[in-house]
Amino acid sequence: GRLVEFDPEAVVGQDRGFIVANEFDLDRAELLIFQIKRFQQLYPLAMFTHHDARAFPGLYLPGPEPGAPDAELRYDRVLCDVMCSGDGTLRKSPNIWRDWSPRSALLLMHQQLR
């Protein structure tokens, strides 16, 4: 969700970067791609991945000539939209309380800690 609030003018036209958008949940990844496609200026500068962020692999550019070492890409900013407690959702949708249980809250807590 937070990437949709990103200001494309910070990157577009500066030839100095791109966005790596990673989403572990496949359904949310599809939604993320759909949302970014709406920003035509930003879409060509975005790479979408579906990976566990705890072990996100390095990204490399090929060396300038054959045999030259590849250059590892470095991030200058990282924006994380991490799993939350759902507190705001519960306030906005009281009907969700029917399905809530202490067990579900504990399961969520273990996912958040990972």
C-alpha positions in Angstrom: 0.0 0.0 0.0 2.7 2.5 0.8 4.4 2.3 -2.6 1.2 3.7 -4.1 1.8 6.8 -2.0 5.4 7.2 -3.4 6.1 10.4 -5.3 7.2 9.3 -8.8 8.8 12.7 -9.4 11.5 11.7 -6.9 12.8 9.1 -9.5 11.3 9.9 -12.9 13.5 11.8 -15.4 16.6 11.6 -13.2 18.1 8.4 -14.7 19.4 7.4 -11.3 17.3 4.7 -9.9 14.3 2.4 -9.9 12.0 0.7 -7.4 12.1 -2.9 -6.3 8.6 -3.8 -5.0 8.6 -7.0 -3.1 5.5 -8.7 -1.8 5.5 -12.2 -0.2 1.7 -12.7 -0.4 0.9 -13.5 -4.1 -2.6 -12.0 -4.0 -1.2 -8.8 -2.6 1.6 -8.9 -5.2 -1.0 -8.9 -8.0 -2.8 -6.0 -6.3 0.5 -4.1 -6.0 1.2 -4.5 -9.7 -2.3 -3.4 -10.6 -1.9 -0.3 -8.4 1.5 0.6 -9.9 0.3 0.2 -13.4 -2.0 3.2 -12.8 1.1 5.4 -12.5 2.4 5.2 -16.0 5.5 7.3 -15.2 6.4 5.0 -12.4 5.6 1.6 -13.9 8.7 1.3 -16.2 10.9 2.0 -13.2 9.5 -0.7 -11.0 10.6 -4.3 -10.7 8.2 -6.7 -8.9 9.4 -9.6 -6.9 7.7 -12.3 -4.8 10.2 -13.3 -2.2 10.5 -13.8 1.6 12.1 -10.4 2.6 13.9 -12.0 5.5 16.2 -13.6 2.9 15.9 -11.3 -0.1 18.7 -12.1 -2.6 21.2 -9.6 -3.8 20.6 -7.9 -7.1 23.5 -7.6 -9.6 24.2 -5.7 -12.8 26.4 -7.5 -15.3 30.0 -6.2 -15.5 30.8 -3.6 -18.2 32.6 -6.2 -20.3 32.9 -10.0 -20.5 34.8 -11.4 -17.5 34.4 -8.2 -15.5 32.8 -8.7 -12.1 29.1 -8.0 -11.7 28.1 -5.0 -9.6 25.9 -5.5 -6.6 23.0 -3.0 -6.5 22.7 -1.2 -3.2 19.5 0.3 -1.8 19.5 3.9 -0.7 16.1 3.6 0.9 13.9 0.8 2.1 10.2 1.2 2.8 8.5 -1.6 4.7 4.8 -2.1 4.9 4.9 -4.7 7.6 2.1 -6.8 9.0 0.2 -4.9 11.6 -2.0 -6.0 14.5 -5.2 -5.3 12.6 -6.3 -2.9 15.3 -7.5 -0.2 12.8 -9.4 -2.8 10.8 -11.2 -4.1 13.9 -12.2 -0.5 14.7 -13.5 0.1 11.2 -15.2 -3.2 10.8 -16.7 -4.4 14.1 -18.2 -7.5 12.4 -14.7 -9.0 12.2 -14.8 -9.5 16.0 -17.0 -12.6 15.4 -14.0 -14.4 13.9 -11.4 -13.0 16.3 -9.9 -15.3 18.9 -6.8 -15.1 21.2 -5.4 -18.0 19.1 -5.6 -16.0 15.9 -3.9 -13.0 17.7 -1.1 -15.3 18.9 -0.6 -16.7 15.4 -0.3 -13.2 14.0 2.2 -12.2 16.7 4.5 -15.1 15.7 4.3 -14.0 12.1 5.1 -10.5 13.0 8.2 -11.6 15.0 9.5 -13.5 12.1 
